[in-house]
């Protein structure tokens, strides 16, 4: 069962869309930077495995959060 709430009278939808879009853009930039690091043979060859795994975890988290934000933005029409 799905419920919906009319939030237009409670929150400023334009401000919320702007906030989410700003967060999405920041996460996309972070993910791109991490992909760049992980795609660099110099980084991968020299970095300890823990650091590489930490970057992979951060990348997965950023990508998952980006998807969640995209879904939230779709709901705020």
N, CA and C of each residue as an Amber inpcrd file, in Angstrom:
protein
   231
   0.8410000  -1.1640000   0.0000000   0.0000000   0.0000000   0.0000000
   0.8930000   1.2360000   0.0000000   0.5750000   2.2130000  -0.8000000
   1.3490000   3.4430000  -0.9060000   0.4840000   4.6240000  -0.5040000
   1.0660000   5.5130000   0.2650000   0.3740000   6.7300000   0.6830000
   1.1080000   7.9290000   0.1250000   0.3820000   8.9920000  -0.1280000
   1.0040000  10.2200000  -0.5990000   0.5710000  11.3910000   0.2570000
   1.4360000  12.3510000   0.3500000   1.1420000  13.5660000   1.1060000
   1.2600000  14.7670000   0.1880000   0.3900000  15.7140000   0.3620000
   0.4890000  16.9690000  -0.3600000   1.4640000  17.8520000   0.3990000
   2.6760000  17.9650000  -0.1180000   3.6940000  18.7360000   0.5860000
   3.8270000  20.1580000   0.0610000   3.1600000  20.4560000  -1.0040000
   3.2850000  21.7750000  -1.6130000   2.9470000  22.9140000  -0.6780000
   2.0470000  22.6630000   0.2560000   1.6620000  23.7050000   1.2050000
   2.5570000  23.7180000   2.4390000   3.3550000  22.6650000   2.6140000
   4.1670000  22.5280000   3.8140000   5.6160000  22.9410000   3.5640000
   6.1680000  22.5570000   2.4170000   7.5560000  22.8950000   2.1040000
   7.6180000  23.6600000   0.7890000   8.6770000  24.3780000   0.6050000
   8.9160000  25.1000000  -0.6450000   9.5180000  24.1090000  -1.6350000
   8.6890000  23.6390000  -2.5710000   9.1300000  22.6050000  -3.5060000
  10.2930000  23.0620000  -4.3720000  10.2930000  24.2920000  -4.7910000
  11.3960000  24.8000000  -5.6150000  12.7020000  24.7960000  -4.8310000
  12.6400000  25.1990000  -3.5810000  13.8400000  25.2090000  -2.7400000
  14.3250000  23.7870000  -2.4760000  13.3960000  22.8750000  -2.2590000
  13.7720000  21.4750000  -2.0140000  14.3920000  20.8520000  -3.2650000
  13.8150000  21.1410000  -4.4420000  14.4010000  20.6430000  -5.6960000
  15.8060000  21.2000000  -5.8870000  15.9870000  22.4700000  -5.5890000
  17.3030000  23.0990000  -5.7230000  18.3020000  22.4710000  -4.7490000
  17.8670000  22.2200000  -3.5230000  18.7380000  21.6020000  -2.5220000
  19.1590000  20.2020000  -2.9680000  18.1960000  19.4280000  -3.4260000
  18.4970000  18.0670000  -3.8730000  19.3940000  18.0730000  -5.1120000
  19.1320000  18.9820000  -6.0370000  19.9520000  19.0630000  -7.2490000
  21.3910000  19.4460000  -6.8970000  21.5470000  20.3520000  -5.9480000
  22.8940000  20.7510000  -5.5100000  23.6250000  19.5650000  -4.8750000
  22.9230000  18.8210000  -4.0460000  23.5180000  17.6410000  -3.3950000
  23.8850000  16.5800000  -4.4430000  22.9690000  16.3670000  -5.4120000
  23.2340000  15.4070000  -6.4860000  24.4780000  15.8030000  -7.2720000
  24.5860000  17.0750000  -7.6050000  25.7480000  17.5540000  -8.3580000
  27.0420000  17.3420000  -7.5790000  26.9990000  17.5910000  -6.2700000
  28.1820000  17.3910000  -5.4290000  28.5680000  15.9170000  -5.3940000
  27.5740000  15.0460000  -5.2420000  27.8490000  13.6090000  -5.2130000
  28.3940000  13.1100000  -6.5460000  27.8500000  13.6240000  -7.6460000
  28.3420000  13.2270000  -8.9630000  29.7970000  13.6560000  -9.1530000
  30.1470000  14.8310000  -8.6580000  31.5320000  15.2990000  -8.7520000
  32.4500000  14.4260000  -7.8940000  31.9900000  14.0840000  -6.6830000
  32.7760000  13.2010000  -5.8170000  32.9880000  11.8410000  -6.4780000
  31.9190000  11.2940000  -7.0530000  32.0040000   9.9870000  -7.7090000
  32.9680000  10.0430000  -8.8920000  32.9190000  11.1190000  -9.6540000
  33.8300000  11.2610000 -10.7990000  35.2790000  11.3130000 -10.3260000
  35.5280000  12.0220000  -9.2290000  36.8910000  12.1100000  -8.6940000
  37.3730000  10.7350000  -8.2250000  36.5010000  10.0110000  -7.5590000
  36.8810000   8.6820000  -7.0750000  37.1140000   7.7370000  -8.2500000
  36.2350000   7.7950000  -9.2590000  36.4360000   6.9710000 -10.4560000
  37.7800000   7.2880000 -11.1040000  38.1380000   8.5530000 -11.1210000
  39.4160000   8.9590000 -11.6830000  40.5810000   8.3520000 -10.9170000
  40.4940000   8.4120000  -9.5880000  41.5490000   7.8070000  -8.7600000
  41.6470000   6.3060000  -9.0060000  40.4910000   5.6420000  -8.9650000
  40.4880000   4.1880000  -9.1350000  40.8830000   3.7720000 -10.5500000
  40.7150000   4.6710000 -11.5030000  41.0970000   4.3860000 -12.8820000
  42.5500000   4.6960000 -13.1740000  43.2390000   5.2740000 -12.2070000
  44.6460000   5.6300000 -12.3810000  45.5380000   4.4620000 -11.9610000
  46.2820000   3.8970000 -12.9080000  47.1870000   2.8010000 -12.5470000
  48.2010000   3.2090000 -11.4740000  48.6480000   4.4460000 -11.4940000
  49.6140000   4.9080000 -10.5030000  49.0070000   4.8510000  -9.0960000
  47.7690000   5.2800000  -8.9680000  47.0990000   5.2500000  -7.6600000
  46.8950000   3.8120000  -7.2040000  46.3390000   2.9930000  -8.0770000
  46.0130000   1.6130000  -7.7220000  47.2740000   0.8160000  -7.3840000
  48.3510000   1.0770000  -8.1000000  49.5980000   0.3450000  -7.8480000
  50.2560000   0.7320000  -6.5230000  50.1220000   2.0020000  -6.1340000
  50.8360000   2.4970000  -4.9560000  49.9980000   2.5040000  -3.6770000
  48.7020000   2.6330000  -3.8070000  47.8480000   2.7660000  -2.6240000
  47.6790000   1.4280000  -1.9210000  47.6100000   1.4780000  -0.5920000
  47.3300000   0.2460000   0.1600000  45.9300000  -0.2720000  -0.1940000
  45.7440000  -1.5600000  -0.0870000  44.4530000  -2.1790000  -0.4270000
  43.3040000  -1.5770000   0.3820000  43.5770000  -1.2020000   1.6390000
  42.5230000  -0.6040000   2.4740000  42.0250000   0.7120000   1.8730000
  42.9560000   1.4930000   1.3430000  42.5990000   2.7850000   0.7440000
  41.7900000   2.5570000  -0.5270000  42.1820000   1.5930000  -1.3090000
  41.4500000   1.2910000  -2.5400000  40.0370000   0.8220000  -2.1930000
  39.9360000  -0.0590000  -1.2150000  38.6190000  -0.5590000  -0.8070000
  37.7620000   0.5630000  -0.2300000  38.3750000   1.4580000   0.5350000
  37.6490000   2.6090000   1.0800000  37.0920000   3.4690000  -0.0530000
  37.8840000   3.6860000  -1.0900000  37.4250000   4.4630000  -2.2330000
  36.3000000   3.7600000  -2.9720000  36.3950000   2.4580000  -3.1020000
  35.3140000   1.6940000  -3.7520000  34.0250000   1.7960000  -2.9480000
  34.1440000   1.7400000  -1.6390000  32.9770000   1.8630000  -0.7600000
  32.3660000   3.2560000  -0.8840000  33.2120000   4.2770000  -0.8760000
  32.7210000   5.6610000  -1.0250000  32.0380000   5.8550000  -2.3740000
  32.6010000   5.2580000  -3.4200000  32.0080000   5.3630000  -4.7580000
  30.6340000   4.7130000  -4.7680000  30.5170000   3.5270000  -4.2200000
  29.2290000   2.8350000  -4.1810000  28.1950000   3.6420000  -3.3910000
  28.6140000   4.2240000  -2.2800000  27.7030000   5.0290000  -1.4640000
  27.2550000   6.2850000  -2.2080000  28.1860000   6.9330000  -2.8830000
  27.8430000   8.1490000  -3.6420000  26.8920000   7.8160000  -4.7810000
  27.1320000   6.6990000  -5.4620000  26.2500000   6.3030000  -6.5650000
  24.8570000   5.9500000  -6.0520000  24.7780000   5.2470000  -4.9240000
  23.4810000   4.8870000  -4.3500000  22.7190000   6.1350000  -3.9020000
  23.4150000   7.0650000  -3.2840000  22.7800000   8.3140000  -2.8430000
  22.3150000   9.1360000  -4.0400000  23.0850000   9.1340000  -5.1130000
  22.6900000   9.8580000  -6.3240000  21.3910000   9.2870000  -6.8870000
  21.2610000   7.9710000  -6.8900000  20.0340000   7.3280000  -7.3660000
  18.8610000   7.7090000  -6.4640000  19.0750000   7.6740000  -5.1530000
  18.0070000   8.0260000  -4.2140000  17.5460000   9.4720000  -4.4150000
  18.5030000  10.3550000  -4.6360000  18.1670000  11.7700000  -4.8510000
  17.4190000  11.9420000  -6.1750000  17.8490000  11.2280000  -7.2090000
  17.1620000  11.3010000  -8.4960000  15.7080000  10.8580000  -8.3540000
  15.4780000   9.8160000  -7.5820000  14.1080000   9.3490000  -7.3390000
  13.3110000  10.3940000  -6.5690000  13.9360000  11.0150000  -5.5900000
  13.2460000  12.0510000  -4.8170000  12.8870000  13.2340000  -5.7150000
  13.8140000  13.6040000  -6.6050000  13.5330000  14.7130000  -7.5130000
  12.3760000  14.3930000  -8.4510000  12.2820000  13.1430000  -8.8770000
  11.1620000  12.7410000  -9.7380000   9.8350000  12.8680000  -9.0180000
   9.8420000  12.6310000  -7.7190000   8.5990000  12.7050000  -6.9340000
   8.1650000  14.1570000  -6.6770000   9.1010000  15.0830000  -6.7910000
   8.7950000  16.4890000  -6.4890000   8.4280000  17.2610000  -7.7540000
   7.4290000  16.7980000  -8.4310000   7.0030000  17.5010000  -9.6560000
   5.8300000  18.3850000  -9.4050000
